[in-house]
Amino acid sequence: MRHPPSAIALLVLLGSLGPAWGQSNVAEQVYQSDLAICNSGQLSAPARDACVREAGRRRDAARGGPPPEIPQTTPDGRATVITPEGAATPPTSSDAVPSRDGRANVVPAR
């Protein structure tokens, strides 16, 4: 039985992605486990924050480093925001809603 070269190339590509995907999946599972420990309620707020940062640093190291930072201009063109690659577009000032007391503008999370 003969297989076309494109099918063989696809199988080789999928085989090479398996270990990388598995490593990424393990890194994510370890990260989630670390976060569960950080959020267990046993740590003070500063220690919890440090724990979460350390868990993220370890996950980034396992993935080969943090995602690259990309400058994005807001849709209204008034600001440039540095975000991780793949992050949502920054909100615009037109998305802001005044607070009930009128002392602040609230920008919805994305």
C-alpha positions in Angstrom: 0.0 0.0 0.0 1.4 3.4 -1.0 0.8 6.6 0.9 1.1 10.0 -0.7 4.0 12.1 0.5 1.6 14.7 1.9 0.0 12.1 4.2 3.4 11.0 5.4 4.4 14.6 6.1 1.2 15.2 8.0 1.8 12.2 10.2 5.4 13.2 10.9 4.2 16.7 11.8 1.5 15.4 14.1 3.9 13.0 15.7 6.3 15.9 16.4 3.6 18.0 18.0 2.5 15.3 20.4 5.4 15.7 22.9 5.3 19.5 22.8 1.5 19.5 23.4 2.0 17.0 26.2 4.6 19.1 27.9 2.4 22.2 27.6 -0.5 20.3 29.0 1.6 19.1 32.0 2.9 22.6 32.5 -0.7 23.9 32.6 -1.7 21.1 35.1 1.2 22.0 37.4 0.3 25.7 37.1 -3.4 25.0 38.1 -2.2 22.8 41.0 0.1 25.7 42.1 -2.7 28.2 41.9 -4.9 25.9 44.0 -2.2 25.9 46.7 -1.9 29.7 46.4 -5.7 30.2 46.7 -6.2 27.7 49.6 -6.7 30.4 52.1 -3.5 29.5 54.1 -1.5 32.5 52.9 -1.6 36.2 53.7 -2.5 38.5 50.8 1.1 39.5 50.0 2.3 35.9 50.3 -0.6 34.7 48.0 0.3 37.4 45.4 3.9 36.2 45.5 2.8 32.6 45.2 0.7 33.4 42.1 3.5 35.3 40.5 5.9 32.4 41.1 3.5 29.9 39.7 3.2 32.0 36.5 7.0 32.4 36.3 7.4 28.6 36.5 4.7 28.0 33.9 6.4 30.6 31.6 9.8 28.9 32.1 8.3 25.5 31.3 6.8 26.9 28.1 10.1 28.5 27.0 9.6 32.0 28.4 6.7 34.5 28.7 4.7 35.4 25.6 6.1 38.3 23.7 4.7 41.7 24.5 2.9 43.5 21.7 2.1 47.2 21.6 -1.6 47.7 20.6 -3.3 51.0 19.9 -6.8 51.3 21.3 -9.5 51.5 18.7 -10.0 55.3 19.4 -6.3 55.9 18.8 -5.8 57.7 22.1 -3.4 55.2 23.8 -1.0 52.4 23.2 -1.2 49.5 25.5 1.5 46.8 25.9 -0.2 43.4 26.0 0.8 39.7 25.8 0.6 38.2 22.3 -2.9 37.0 21.7 -4.6 39.2 24.2 -7.9 40.9 23.5 -8.0 44.4 22.0 -7.7 47.1 24.7 -11.0 48.8 25.5 -11.6 52.3 24.4 -12.6 55.3 26.5 -16.1 55.1 24.8 -16.6 51.7 26.5 -16.4 53.4 29.9 -19.5 53.8 32.0 -19.7 56.4 34.8 -19.9 55.0 38.3 -23.1 55.4 40.3 -21.7 58.3 42.2 -20.2 59.9 39.1 -16.7 60.1 40.5 -15.1 57.5 38.2 -15.4 55.9 34.8 -15.6 52.1 34.8 -14.1 50.2 31.8 -15.6 46.7 31.4 -13.2 43.8 31.6 -12.7 41.8 28.5 
